[in-house]
Amino acid sequence: MDSLPLDPVRSASAVPSSAEHTSTVVIGSGLSGLAVASELSRRGIDSIVVESLECFDSGAMRTVMTDSVSLSERTELMRLLRGYAAAHQLDVRQSTVAEHLSIIGHPKLITASVGPKKWAVQTADGVLLADHVVLTKYPQNELRKFLRSMGIAIGRDFKAALRAIGLHLVGVGELLTPTTREIVRQAKLVSDIIQSQGPAALNRLAPPRAAISPLGA
């Protein structure tokens, strides 16, 4: 599986001044990614949706749904999400692929000021800087390695450890694609968390010890 490379640290000098700034970069422009972007938009939070490198690999997680009702629900939700994205001019870049992901503001690893953004997403078109990143496809074992490389204790709540550094998961970690209902639930939950955390989530990380929503109300 050709996964998106993760770096524990990127220096301030490695971030170009011409980089684009946004609140959240959503990696993956499928159902999960559009659900998150729509929910963020409804909360007045800007985002940029780019494609996942994993989507171009034959080993990516596959959707297995034989129930005609489930397939119909998924198709209808995707239609609504695409309509919402078009009507509200969401920044969805299906031709832009996230090639590299780095954290740039860990207070215990970088002492120099790097500005308000905490994540750098490298694409062929340039660098996107964001407070939060939402992954819709990524192996959990690689994410665990990433946290350990930063000295962050994972504990029992893996997703909480990721949230502390502004990294969020929707539809990740399942053997099969989650149901539409579960994707909607996760998208709303993550959007609420991003709204509550705001842009300063990473700065609150403790030093490591070792519109109308298409998803409904």
C-alpha positions as CSV (number, residue, x, y, z in Angstrom):
1,M,0.0,0.0,0.0
2,D,1.4,3.4,-1.0
3,S,0.6,5.5,2.0
4,L,0.9,9.2,2.5
5,P,4.4,9.8,4.1
6,L,4.2,11.4,7.6
7,D,7.0,13.4,9.1
8,P,7.2,14.1,12.9
9,V,8.7,17.6,12.2
10,R,9.2,20.1,9.4
11,S,11.3,23.1,10.2
12,A,10.0,26.6,9.8
13,S,12.5,27.4,7.0
14,A,11.0,24.5,5.0
15,V,7.6,26.2,4.7
16,P,7.4,28.5,1.7
17,S,5.9,31.9,2.2
18,S,3.6,31.4,-0.8
19,A,1.9,28.4,0.8
20,E,-1.9,28.5,1.0
21,H,-3.5,28.8,4.4
22,T,-6.8,27.1,5.5
23,S,-8.4,25.9,8.7
24,T,-8.6,22.3,7.7
25,V,-7.2,20.1,4.9
26,V,-9.4,17.1,4.3
27,I,-7.4,14.3,2.6
28,G,-9.8,12.1,0.5
29,S,-12.5,13.5,-1.8
30,G,-14.9,10.5,-1.5
31,L,-18.0,10.2,0.6
32,S,-16.2,10.7,4.0
33,G,-14.2,13.7,2.8
34,L,-17.2,15.5,1.3
35,A,-19.2,14.8,4.4
36,V,-16.6,16.4,6.6
37,A,-16.2,19.4,4.3
38,S,-19.9,19.9,4.2
39,E,-20.2,19.8,8.0
40,L,-17.3,22.2,8.4
41,S,-18.9,24.6,5.9
42,R,-22.2,24.5,7.8
43,R,-20.2,25.6,10.9
44,G,-18.5,28.4,9.0
45,I,-15.1,26.7,8.9
46,D,-13.1,26.8,5.7
47,S,-11.4,23.7,4.3
48,I,-9.6,22.4,1.3
49,V,-10.3,18.9,0.1
50,V,-7.6,17.0,-1.8
51,E,-7.3,13.5,-3.1
52,S,-5.6,10.8,-1.1
53,L,-2.5,9.1,-2.5
54,E,-3.9,5.8,-1.4
55,C,-6.8,6.2,-3.8
56,F,-4.4,5.5,-6.7
57,D,-3.2,2.3,-5.2
58,S,-4.8,-1.0,-6.0
59,G,-4.5,-2.2,-2.5
60,A,-6.7,0.5,-1.0
61,M,-9.6,-0.4,1.2
62,R,-12.6,-1.5,-0.9
63,T,-16.3,-0.9,-0.5
64,V,-18.2,-4.2,0.0
65,M,-21.9,-3.7,0.0
66,T,-24.3,-6.2,-1.4
67,D,-27.4,-4.7,0.2
68,S,-29.3,-2.8,-2.4
69,V,-30.7,-0.4,0.2
70,S,-27.2,0.4,1.5
71,L,-26.0,1.0,-2.0
72,S,-28.9,3.3,-2.8
73,E,-28.4,5.3,0.4
74,R,-24.7,5.7,-0.3
75,T,-25.4,6.8,-3.9
76,E,-28.0,9.3,-2.8
77,L,-25.8,10.8,0.0
78,M,-23.0,11.2,-2.5
79,R,-25.3,13.0,-4.9
80,L,-26.4,15.4,-2.1
81,L,-22.9,16.0,-0.9
82,R,-21.7,16.9,-4.4
83,G,-24.7,19.2,-4.9
84,Y,-23.9,20.9,-1.6
85,A,-20.2,21.3,-2.5
86,A,-21.1,22.9,-5.8
87,A,-23.9,25.1,-4.4
88,H,-21.7,26.4,-1.6
89,Q,-18.5,26.5,-3.7
90,L,-16.5,24.2,-1.4
91,D,-12.8,24.0,-2.3
92,V,-12.7,20.4,-3.6
93,R,-9.6,19.6,-5.6
94,Q,-9.9,16.1,-7.0
95,S,-7.0,16.5,-9.3
96,T,-4.7,17.5,-6.4
97,V,-3.0,14.7,-4.5
98,A,-1.6,15.0,-1.0
99,E,1.9,13.6,-1.3
100,H,3.4,14.4,2.1
101,L,2.2,15.4,5.5
102,S,4.3,17.1,8.2
103,I,3.7,18.7,11.5
104,I,5.4,22.0,11.9
105,G,4.5,23.5,15.3
106,H,5.1,20.9,18.0
107,P,6.0,23.1,21.0
108,K,8.5,20.6,22.4
109,L,10.2,20.0,19.1
110,I,10.3,23.4,17.5
111,T,11.0,26.4,19.6
112,A,11.0,29.1,16.9
113,S,7.8,30.7,15.9
114,V,6.2,29.2,12.8
115,G,3.0,31.2,12.7
116,P,-0.5,30.0,13.5
117,K,-0.6,26.9,11.3
118,K,0.4,23.4,12.5
119,W,0.3,21.1,9.5
120,A,2.0,21.2,6.1
121,V,0.4,19.2,3.3
122,Q,2.7,18.9,0.3
123,T,1.1,18.6,-3.2
124,A,2.4,18.9,-6.7
125,D,0.8,22.3,-6.8
126,G,2.3,23.6,-3.6
127,V,2.0,23.5,0.1
128,L,-1.2,23.7,2.1
129,L,-0.9,25.0,5.7
130,A,-3.7,24.1,8.2
131,D,-4.7,24.0,11.8
132,H,-6.3,20.6,11.3
133,V,-6.0,17.6,9.0
134,V,-8.7,15.0,8.4
135,L,-7.7,11.7,7.0
136,T,-10.3,9.5,5.4
137,K,-7.9,6.7,4.4
138,Y,-4.8,5.7,6.3
139,P,-3.4,2.6,8.0
140,Q,-3.7,2.9,11.8
141,N,-0.4,1.2,12.4
142,E,1.4,3.9,10.5
143,L,-0.4,6.6,12.6
144,R,0.6,4.9,15.8
145,K,4.3,4.9,14.6
146,F,3.9,8.6,13.9
147,L,2.7,9.3,17.4
148,R,5.4,7.3,19.0
149,S,8.1,9.0,16.9
150,M,6.9,12.3,18.5
151,G,7.1,10.8,22.0
152,I,3.3,11.0,22.4
153,A,1.8,8.4,24.7
154,I,-1.1,6.7,22.9
155,G,-2.8,5.1,25.8
156,R,-6.2,3.5,25.4
157,D,-7.8,6.3,23.3
158,F,-5.9,6.4,20.0
159,K,-8.1,9.0,18.4
160,A,-7.8,11.3,21.4
161,A,-4.0,11.3,21.0
162,L,-4.5,12.3,17.3
163,R,-7.0,15.0,18.1
164,A,-4.6,16.5,20.6
165,I,-2.3,17.4,17.6
166,G,-5.1,18.4,15.3
167,L,-5.2,15.2,13.3
168,H,-8.7,13.5,12.8
169,L,-10.0,10.3,11.3
170,V,-13.2,9.7,9.4
171,G,-13.8,6.2,8.0
172,V,-10.3,5.0,9.0
173,G,-9.6,1.8,10.7
174,E,-12.4,-0.3,9.3
175,L,-11.9,-3.5,7.4
176,L,-14.7,-2.5,5.2
177,T,-16.1,0.9,4.3
178,P,-18.4,2.1,7.2
179,T,-22.1,2.5,6.6
180,T,-23.4,5.8,5.5
181,R,-24.9,6.4,8.9
182,E,-21.5,5.8,10.6
183,I,-19.8,8.1,8.1
184,V,-22.4,10.8,8.9
185,R,-21.9,10.3,12.6
186,Q,-18.1,10.5,12.4
187,A,-18.2,13.6,10.1
188,K,-20.4,15.5,12.5
189,L,-18.3,14.5,15.5
190,V,-15.0,15.5,13.9
191,S,-16.5,18.8,12.7
192,D,-17.8,19.6,16.2
193,I,-14.3,18.8,17.6
194,I,-12.6,21.0,15.1
195,Q,-15.0,23.9,15.8
196,S,-14.4,23.5,19.6
197,Q,-10.7,23.2,19.4
198,G,-10.2,26.2,17.1
199,P,-6.7,27.0,15.6
200,A,-4.7,26.6,18.9
201,A,-5.2,22.9,19.5
202,L,-1.6,22.0,19.1
203,N,-0.4,24.7,21.5
204,R,-2.5,23.1,24.2
205,L,-0.7,19.7,23.8
206,A,0.8,18.7,27.1
207,P,4.4,17.7,27.1
208,P,4.7,13.9,26.5
209,R,5.5,11.8,29.5
210,A,7.3,8.9,27.7
211,A,-25.5,26.3,6.1
212,I,-28.2,23.4,5.8
213,S,-26.3,20.3,6.0
214,P,-26.9,17.6,3.4
215,L,-26.4,15.1,6.2
216,G,-29.5,16.2,8.1
217,A,-29.8,17.7,11.6
